[in-house]
């Protein structure tokens, strides 16, 4: 490696000042009888064993500091730092910095956690990365930092839980984040009084200021790429030790219908898929309620052929339509819950066979109509279109409010419930941010926020 003029040599102290807010920054001073050296690296993206083997151990074994410096210069992959920008780029990409005899050298010590990372289980994609978070916070930080190599990505850590002492990391891009949101989050975490914290879902519940929530206002995800995507949009991510999920906040209603495939597909394909998911939510909420309203209250609204078809399928059903709907919806909930709780080896088979037998037997016995079987299947499939489970579970419960409104007031009840639900969404805030703002207006506000340096 050729010598650089001293005027171009970067100071390790100056680099450390740029990374002063990194909670996982390691700054060690190596002292031996032959001399002194300063070691600087980011713990979450570097291999500590490799650093110990290639840098620290030779330092204490070599008695001559000049010989150690020659070893450093000739080591494969080493690079001398000449500018602060280059030094930051190397440290963020997994290099370790060593200051010796007024010069700074960098070693490739990138930590690759591929052997410890498993594939995502709840948020599958057809294209793109398939790795997911683990129960180890250090590995999760590595997965994020490898994708977001910016000195503006800051990390703060704290311990939550009087007994569990669970480590929680706050990640955000300082140049893009809304600092009012960040201050509110710090205040809530600082005043949080719990004994045990074991899951991201628990933390999400604790930091929520609403006593009664019908829908989630923060995203709980197992995908590092989703976290990175949201960090670039100025949001804050919470990584919790002992759990394989992260919390992203603040969020809007539209965020729950974005799959990571949408960023890879052609733009019109991504918009079409998002439209399908929104239609699926509408079907889940309205189809059972519309069946009750149109069958028992307002059959004159639909065409006579469809009315006769529904009446023929219900000819042997001995109870009102709302009882039929509630029975079949509850049976579908039982099957869905059983598929989650049963062992993976037998869960899909048991629920599929159980669903087929129950549906066919109930139809042949005259307990439910054929139209009801089709409707329940459509509702179940459309509910699974939502990429994030928390919103999917909420929609599963909310559809019963629409069914109850249809039982009481028919179509008028559905309209009243829909208007009330829309007003509820419009009144909600996620850490002070409007939750149900228009999707097109969302892009405009993102541009304004970036123009204000992330403080708007």
N, C-alpha and C positions, 0 to 999 in steps of 0.2 A: 504494500500500500504506500503510495507516494506521500511525502510530507506536505502538509498544507501550511501556508503562512499563518503566524499566530494571530493576525488580525481577523482571520476568518473562523477561528475556533470558537465554538459556542460554549457558554457557561452552563454547567449543570444546575447551578442555583437559579439561573434565569428560567430554565426549562421547568424546574420544580415550582417556581412561582406561577407559571401558567396552569399547572395541574394541582394547585393547592387545595381545591375543593373535592378532589378525588379521594373518597374514603378508602379505596383499595390501593392507594399509592404507597409503595414501600421505599423508604429512604434509609439505607444502612451505611454506616462508616466502618470500613475494614482497617484495622490497625495491627501491624506486626513490627518486630524490631527493625525490619528493613525499610519501612515506610508506611504510607497511608493512602487509601483510595476510597472514593465515595461511589456507592452502588444505588441506582434508581431504576425501578420498574413498576409496572401495574400488575398487581397480583392476579387479577381475574383473567388475564389473557396470556400470562407467561407460565412456563414450566419451572417451578421452584427447584425440582431435583436437577434439571439441566443446568440451572444457574449455579447451584451448589457444586455440581461436578466440574463444570468448565471454567468458572470464574472464582468462586470463593475458595475451594480446596487448593488449586494451584497457587493462589495468593499467599496462603500460609505455608505451603511446602517450599516455595522458592525463596532463598535467602537474599538474592540480589534483585533489587527493584528494576534495574535496567533489563535483566533477563526476563522478568515478568512482563515488562512493557513490550519487549520483542515478541514474546509469546502471544500477547494480545494482538499486536499488529499483524502477525502472520496467521492467526487463527481463521479457518475457513468461515466465510460469511460475516466477518467483522467489517464494520464501516465506521469511519471517523465522522463525527458530527461537525458541520460547518455553519449551519443556520438553525435558528430556533424552530422555524417552520419544519425543516427536515427532521429535526430531533423529535418534535411532537408527533410527526407522521410515523416515525420508527417506533416510538414507545407505544402508540395506540395500536400498531399492527403487530405487537407481540415481541418487540426487542427490549433488551435490558441495556441501560446506559451505565458506563463506568468511567469515572473521572480519575485520571492518574497522571501525575506530573504535568498539570495544567492543560491536559488534553482530554477530550471526551470520545470514547469509543462505544459502539453499539453492537450487540450480539443478537442473533436470531434465536429467541427462546420461546417461540409461539407454542402455546398449549392447545393441543387438539383433543377434544373430549368425545370423539366419535364413538369410542368403545363404550362410553357410559351413557350415551344419549339414545333414547328409544323413540320410536315413531309416535306421532300423535294418534290418539284414540277417539277423541270426541269431535275434532275439527279436521275432517279429511279433505284432501284436495286431489284433483286429477293431475295437476301440474304444480311445479314449484317445490320448495323444500318440504320434507316430511318429518324433520326432527322436531321434538317437543321438549318442553321444560322437564326437569327432573326434581327430585326432592332435595337436591343439593344447591344451595344459593350460589356458591362459587362457580359451579358449572353453568348455572343460568346466567350469571353475569358474563361469563365467557361467551355464551351463545349470542348475547346482545351486543357486546363490545366488538366482536368479530364482524358484525354486520353494520355497526354504527361507529366508524373510526373517525370521530370528530372530537377535538379538544373542548368543544362546547357541551358535550355530553357529561353532565355532572352527576355524582352519586353521593347521597347522604345515607347514613345508616343509623339505626336506633334499635334498642331492645324493648320488646313489648311482652307483657305477661309477668306477673309477680312470681309465678312458679316456673312457667315454661321458659322464660327469658328468650323468646324467639327473636331472631335477628331479622329485621325488615330493612330493605334497601329502597330508597327513593331515587328514581332515575328521571332526568329531564334534560332537554336541550336549553341551555341558558339564554340563547339568542332567540328562541322561538316560544318559550313557555309563557303562559299568562301568570304573572307573578302574584296576582290576587288569588288565583286558584291555589298556587303553591303555598302561600301564606295561610290560607284556610286549612289546607291539608296538614301543614305542620302543627297548627293549633289543635286540630282534632286528634292527631296522633300523640301530641305532647300531653294532652289531658285524658287520654284513654286509660281507664283503670279496669284491667281484667286479670284473672289468674292464669288462664291457659289460652294460648293461641296456637292452633295447629294447622289451620287451612286458610287459604286466601278468601274463601267464601265467608268465613267467620269475620275476618278483618273488613271485608266489604260491608257486612251488616253493621259492624260497630261504627264505621266512619259515616254511615248514612244518618242524616239529620231528620229523616221522616219517620214518624212512628207507624204510619200505615202506608205501605207502598204496594201498588198494584203491578208495577213494572220495574225492571232494573234500571238504574241510572249510571252504573259503571259496568265496564266490560271485564269479565273474568275469562281469560284465555290461556291456552296451553301452548300457543304458537309464538316463537320468538320473532318471526317475520311480521306478525300482526303488531307486536309491541314496537318493533322498529318503525313500522309504517306510521303508527300513531305518535311516536316520539318526534318524527319529522314534521308532524302536523301541529306540534306545540303542546302535546298532552303529556301527562305525568304517568309514569308506570311504577307500581309497587311490586317488588319481588320479595316473597316471604320464604324463609328457610323452612324445610320439612314439607313443602308442598310443591307440586308440579304445575302450579297455575300462577298467573300474574294478573294484577288489577290495573286497568287503564281508565283514566278519568281526566277531565270530564268527557261525557259523550252525549250524543243526540240520538233520537229515535232512529234516524237513518243508518247510524253506524252498526246496528244489530242485523242489518240485512246485507252487509258487505262481506262476501267471501274473498279469500285471498286469490282465488282463481280469477276474480274480476279484474285484477291488476295485470294479469298475464294474457287474457283473452283479448280479442279485438274490441274496441270501445263499444260498438253497437251490440256485440254479443254480451258483454258485461252488463250493459243497461237492460238488455232483454231478460237476462237471468235475474237481475234485481227486481224487475217488474213481475216476474213469475213468483218470486218470494212474497212480494206484497199482495199479489192476488191470492196466494196460498193462505196468508194471514186472514184476509177477508173471508175466504171460504171457511176457514176454521171457526171464525167468530159467528158467521151469519147462517151457514147452511142448516145446522140443527134448529136454530131459532126460526128460520124461514119455513122449514118443514112443519113445525108446530103451528105457526101462524096461518100458513096457507091451507093446512089440512083441517084445522079445527075452527078457525075464525073467518078467514077470507078466501074460500075456495073459488069465488067468482073472479078473482084477479087473473088466475092462470087459465090457459086454454082448456076447453072441455075435454079434449083427448087426454091431456095430462091428468086432469081431475079424475076421470074415469079409471085411468091406469093406477093412480094412487089408491083410489077406492077399491079397485079389484084386488090389489096386493094386500089391503088391510081387511078384506072381507071376513077373515077368520080371527083377526086380532081382537081379544076380548076386553081391551082397556083403551083409554084415550091415547091420542098420538103423543102427548108429552110424557106419559109413562113409558111408552115404547122407546122414545128417544132417550130418556134418562137411563133405562135399562141397558140399551146398547152402548151408550157412551161410557157408562160405568164398566161394562164388560171390556171395552177397548182399553180403558185406563188400567184395569186389572192385568190385561195381557201386556201392556207396555211396561208396567212396573215389574211384572214377573220377568220380562226379558232383560231388565236391568239387574235384578237381584240374583237370578239364577246363574250358575257357573257358565262360562262362555262356551264350554264344550256342548252343553245341552240346551242352553237358553234359546237360541234361534229355532231349533227343531221343536222344542216343547211348545213355544208360543205359536209357531206357524201351524202345527197340527191342532193345537187347542183352538185357535181361531177358526180354522176350517171346519172342525167338528161342531163347535158351538154355533157358527153361522148357519151351517146346513141343517143341523138338528132343530134350531129355533125356527127356521123358515118352514121346514116340513111339519113341525108341530103346530104351526099357525100362531106362534107367540109373537112374531115380528113379520113385517112385510119384506118382500124382496127389495123394494125401493129403499127401505131403511138400511139394509145391509150395504147397498151401494153407497148411500150417503155417509155412513159411518166410516167405510173404507176410504172414501175421498177426504173426509175430515182428518183422519189419522195420517194419510200420506201428505196432505198439504201442510200439516203442522211440522212435519219433519224437514220441510224446505228451509226453515230458519237456521242459519249457520251456527248461532250461538245458543247454547242450551238454556241459559237463564231466561232469555226472552221466549224461547219455545215453551218452557214450563209455565211461564206467566200466561201466555196465550191459551194454553190448555185449560187453565183455571177460569180465565175471563169468559170463555165461551158459555159457561154455565150462567153467568149474569144475563147474557142475551137470551138464553133459553128461558130463564125465570121471567124476564120481561115479556117474552112472547106468550108464556103461559097466562100471565095476568092481563095483558092489554093487546095481544096480537101484534099486527104490524105497527101499530102506534107505539107499543112498548119497545119494539126493536129500534124505531126511529129515536125515541126518547133516550134509550140506552146508548145509541151511537153518538148522539149529540152530547150527552153527558160525558162519555168517554173521551171525545175530542176536546171538550172544554177542560177536562182533567189533564190531558196531555199538554195543552197549551199553557196551563198554569204551572207546570213543573219546571224546576231548575236543577241542573246538575252542577254543583259547586258554583252556583251563581250564574251559570250559562243557560240560555233558553234551550229547553229540551226538544221542543217540537217545531223548531224554526223550519222554514221552507227549504227544500233540498237545494234548489238553485241558488237561493240566498246564502246558503252555507258556503259555497265556493267564493262568493263575493267577500264574505266576512273573513275567510281564511286569507285572502289576498290583502285585506285591510290590516289584519293582525300582523302579517309578515312585514308590511310596510311600516308599522309602528314599532318594529323591533321586538314583537312578542309581548308587549305590555298592554295591548288593547283588549 
